Amino acid sequence: MAENINSNNAPQVGLYVTCLVDLFRPVVGFASMKLLQEAGCEVLVPLAQTCCGQPAYNSGDRAAAQALAIEVIKNFEGFDYVVAPSGSCAGMLKTHYPELLKDTDHGERALAFADKVFELTSFLVDKCGLQSVDRGFAGRITYHDGCAGLRELHVKQQPRRLLNSLRDLELCEMSQGEACCGFGGTFCVKYPEISDAMVSKKCANIEATNASMLLGGDMGCLMNMAGKLSRDGSAIEVRHVAEILAGMADEPPIAGSKGPKQRVPK
């Protein structure tokens, strides 16, 4: 059940920026902070935050993943909530940390920590009770559901609810929208031919919508699809959903696709 958060009792939110946002798309972090503050939260960004451990975890290096998990919990467990603009990283923190640390001295801490971890749009809608965003965006967009956010955290309607509240925005769903884009973290490195076949099919479905922009909630997926679209000469822009919701679409799109310039009314 959603709980209305107001400035008289502002919860402290620790923003888990994620490695890809920090290194490749800082505007997503600033957009996330703006949205959280507008929803009535006090937002802090711990400088000591580090990787969630997902690459090590998926590669079978449990010891390294456990060490990173303990470090993340130490840096964030003092906040009321922990919010990440990534279903993948949020899924790691929320669903995998308890299992990863269950047989260690940090098992109970991991469980308590997991309870307050949320993906960005899920937190805004499900915890803050946000139903709409008072902005406009003139454009036809389509949306990609990242696997971890969709299947581990049940994030699907939340970003669409907020996007559909934007004035002049047209949301067009792609065929097989829930299919993986082929990124999968280390999967695209280990199995490049399979990954390329998957992203090729995904991008064909994106193009078929006649949308001028692709949005999503995971930088890994977005970079994978943006790279493919750019190599194929597509004019479709690729951005994180937080950029559009926050009215911060002035930065060049991911992979620098040269799509038509979008008007973002304030």
C-alpha positions in Angstrom: 0.0 0.0 0.0 1.3 3.4 -0.9 2.1 5.8 1.9 2.0 9.5 1.3 5.3 11.2 2.2 5.2 14.9 2.9 7.8 17.5 3.8 6.7 17.6 7.4 8.0 14.1 7.9 10.5 13.8 5.2 12.2 10.3 5.1 15.9 10.1 4.5 16.6 8.4 1.2 20.0 7.1 0.4 20.4 7.3 -3.4 22.3 4.3 -4.7 23.7 5.9 -7.9 25.0 2.6 -9.6 28.3 2.2 -11.4 26.9 2.8 -14.9 25.1 6.0 -14.0 28.2 7.3 -12.1 30.6 6.5 -15.0 28.4 7.0 -18.1 25.2 8.9 -17.4 25.4 11.2 -14.3 22.3 13.1 -15.4 20.3 10.1 -14.4 21.5 10.5 -10.8 20.6 14.2 -10.7 17.2 13.5 -12.3 16.5 10.8 -9.7 17.5 13.2 -6.9 15.1 15.8 -8.3 12.2 13.4 -8.5 12.8 12.1 -5.0 13.0 15.6 -3.6 9.8 16.7 -5.4 8.1 13.7 -3.8 9.0 15.0 -0.4 12.2 13.1 0.5 15.5 14.2 1.9 18.0 12.7 -0.4 21.6 11.9 0.4 24.3 10.3 -1.7 27.0 8.5 0.3 30.4 9.2 -1.3 31.8 5.9 -0.2 29.2 3.8 -2.2 30.6 1.2 -4.5 29.5 -1.6 -6.8 26.6 -3.8 -5.7 28.7 -6.9 -6.4 26.4 -8.2 -9.2 29.2 -8.9 -11.7 31.1 -10.9 -9.1 28.0 -12.7 -8.0 27.0 -13.6 -11.6 30.5 -14.8 -12.3 30.5 -17.2 -9.2 32.9 -15.2 -7.0 30.9 -15.3 -3.9 33.6 -14.1 -1.6 34.0 -10.8 -3.6 30.3 -10.4 -3.9 29.8 -10.9 -0.1 32.5 -8.3 0.7 30.9 -5.8 -1.6 27.4 -6.5 -0.2 28.7 -5.9 3.4 30.2 -2.6 2.3 27.0 -1.4 0.6 24.9 -2.3 3.7 27.4 -0.5 6.0 27.1 2.6 3.9 23.3 2.6 3.5 21.6 0.9 6.4 21.2 4.1 8.3 18.7 5.5 5.8 14.9 5.1 6.0 15.0 3.9 2.4 17.5 3.0 -0.3 16.5 3.9 -3.9 18.3 3.0 -7.1 17.5 4.1 -10.6 18.1 0.5 -11.8 15.9 -2.5 -11.4 19.0 -4.7 -11.8 21.1 -3.2 -9.0 18.0 -2.8 -6.8 17.2 -6.4 -7.4 20.7 -7.4 -6.3 20.4 -5.5 -3.1 16.8 -6.5 -2.3 16.5 -10.1 -3.5 20.1 -11.5 -3.6 21.8 -10.0 -0.6 19.7 -12.0 1.9 20.6 -15.2 0.2 24.2 -14.2 -0.3 24.7 -13.4 3.3 22.3 -15.8 5.0 25.1 -18.1 6.4 27.2 -15.2 7.7 27.1 -12.9 10.7 25.4 -10.3 8.4 22.3 -12.4 7.6 19.9 -10.4 9.7 21.3 -7.1 8.6 20.9 -8.1 5.0 17.2 -9.0 5.6 16.5 -5.7 7.3 18.4 -3.8 4.6 16.5 -5.5 1.8 13.1 -4.4 3.2 13.9 -0.8 2.5 15.4 -1.1 -1.0 13.4 0.1 -4.0 13.7 0.8 -7.7 13.1 4.5 -8.4 9.7 4.4 -10.1 8.4 1.8 -7.8 9.4 3.9 -4.8 7.8 7.0 -6.2 4.5 5.2 -7.0 4.3 2.5 -4.4 5.8 4.2 -1.3 5.4 7.9 -2.0 1.9 7.5 -3.6 2.9 9.6 -6.6 0.2 9.3 -9.3 1.4 11.9 -11.8 4.2 14.3 -12.8 3.2 17.9 -13.6 5.3 18.2 -16.7 5.0 17.8 -20.4 6.9 16.0 -23.1 6.0 16.2 -26.8 6.9 13.0 -28.4 6.1 9.3 -29.2 8.0 6.9 -27.0 8.3 3.2 -26.3 9.4 1.5 -23.1 11.7 -1.4 -22.4 11.1 -3.5 -19.3 14.5 -4.7 -17.9 14.5 -8.3 -16.8 15.5 -7.9 -13.2 13.1 -5.0 -12.5 10.2 -6.8 -14.1 10.7 -10.3 -12.8 12.4 -9.7 -9.4 10.8 -6.4 -8.3 7.5 -6.4 -10.4 8.3 -3.1 -11.9 6.0 -2.6 -14.9 3.0 -0.3 -14.4 4.9 2.2 -12.2 7.0 3.9 -14.9 4.0 3.8 -17.3 1.7 5.4 -14.8 4.1 8.3 -14.4 4.9 8.6 -18.1 1.2 8.6 -19.1 0.7 11.6 -16.8 3.0 13.7 -18.9 1.2 16.2 -21.1 1.5 15.4 -24.9 3.5 12.2 -24.4 2.3 9.2 -26.5 3.4 5.8 -25.2 3.4 3.0 -27.8 4.1 -0.5 -26.6 6.5 -2.6 -28.6 5.9 -6.2 -29.6 7.3 -8.7 -27.2 8.1 -5.9 -24.8 9.0 -8.2 -21.9 11.7 -10.0 -23.9 15.3 -9.6 -22.8 17.4 -7.2 -24.8 20.4 -9.5 -24.7 22.6 -7.5 -22.3 22.5 -9.6 -19.2 25.7 -8.1 -17.7 28.4 -10.6 -18.4 26.1 -12.6 -20.6 26.7 -10.3 -23.6 30.5 -10.8 -23.2 30.3 -14.6 -22.7 27.8 -15.2 -25.5 28.2 -12.3 -28.0 26.5 -14.1 -30.9 23.4 -14.9 -28.9 23.3 -11.5 -27.3 23.5 -9.8 -30.8 20.7 -11.9 -32.1 18.5 -10.9 -29.1 19.3 -7.2 -29.3 18.7 -7.3 -33.1 15.2 -8.7 -32.6 14.5 -6.2 -29.8 15.6 -3.2 -31.9 13.5 -4.4 -34.8 10.5 -4.3 -32.5 11.5 -0.9 -31.2 11.7 0.5 -34.8 8.3 -1.0 -35.6 6.6 1.3 -33.1 7.6 4.4 -35.1 8.6 6.0 -31.7 11.2 8.7 -31.7 12.6 7.7 -28.3 13.2 4.5 -26.3 13.1 4.7 -22.5 13.9 2.2 -19.8 15.0 2.0 -16.2 18.4 0.2 -16.5 21.5 1.7 -17.9 23.0 -1.6 -19.0 20.0 -2.5 -21.1 19.8 1.1 -22.5 23.5 1.2 -23.4 23.2 -2.2 -25.2 20.1 -1.2 -27.2 21.4 2.3 -27.9 24.7 0.9 -29.2 22.8 -1.4 -31.6 20.5 1.3 -32.8 23.4 3.7 -33.3 25.4 1.1 -35.3 22.3 0.4 -37.5 22.0 4.1 -38.2 18.7 4.5 -36.3 17.4 8.0 -35.5 15.7 6.8 -32.3 17.0 8.5 -29.1 17.6 6.4 -26.0 17.3 7.8 -22.5 16.6 6.7 -18.9 13.1 7.2 -17.8 14.2 9.5 -14.9 15.5 12.0 -17.4 12.1 12.5 -19.1 10.1 12.4 -15.8 12.4 15.1 -14.3 12.3 17.3 -17.4 16.1 16.8 -17.8 16.4 15.8 -21.5 19.0 18.4 -22.5 21.9 16.0 -22.4 22.8 14.2 -25.7 21.0 10.8 -25.8 22.8 7.6 -24.9 25.2 6.5 -27.6 24.7 9.9 -29.2 21.9 8.9 -31.6 20.9 11.9 -33.7 17.2 11.7 -33.3 14.9 14.7 -33.7 15.2 17.2 -30.9 12.5 16.8 -28.3 10.7 19.7 -26.8 10.4 19.4 -23.0 7.9 21.9 -21.6 8.7 23.0 -18.1 
